């Protein structure tokens, strides 16, 4: 039974890996993710906080306004640890909006939570 579970999990993650760039783009039919997630190399140094779009997804929701005002500076702060990313800080991609977290409101932080387009697309991929 464990073998079947492991094979299913592996199959799901393999399918997801090839589609992740499409899911991260707000309107994939009109405009693909730029720069692309898959750049043709095995290196991952261009991903995470080093990728301008993915960094906005991973940015803690408490710092998302700073990210929208000055993305380059906020990415630097994320990379060097000036803005901490901990388990207590939910990432912006959990909230609805284009870009992710755009509709976040400090006074009503649960509004739009778990409705981010990226989260919804990945969930459909895994559970459909």
Buried (B, 14 or more C-beta within 10 A) or exposed (E): EEEEEEEEEEEEEEEBEEBBBBBBBBEBEEEBBEEBBEEEEEEEEBBBBEBEBBBBBBBBBBBBBBBBEEBEEBBBBBEEEEBEBEEEBBBBBBBBBEBBBBBBEEEEEEEBBEEBBBBEBBEEBEEE
